[in-house]
């Protein structure tokens, strides 16, 4: 990863630039996937309901109604 000066750990600005572009691309694809999932859920019309059945500090179960 790049440090504050823009250089990667091995000292090459080109490597830092590569990783910056890669991270930007991955973040963009992730956000698009989340938007698409939200759009599909909205089109399905099925509300998501969260049911807490565990004791405090336990796991939660998410189920569609």
Secondary structure, DSSP 8 states (H G I E B T S, - for coil): -B-TTS-BTTS-HHHHHHHHHHHHHHHHHHHHHHHHHHHHHHHHT--EEEE--S-TTS--EEEE-
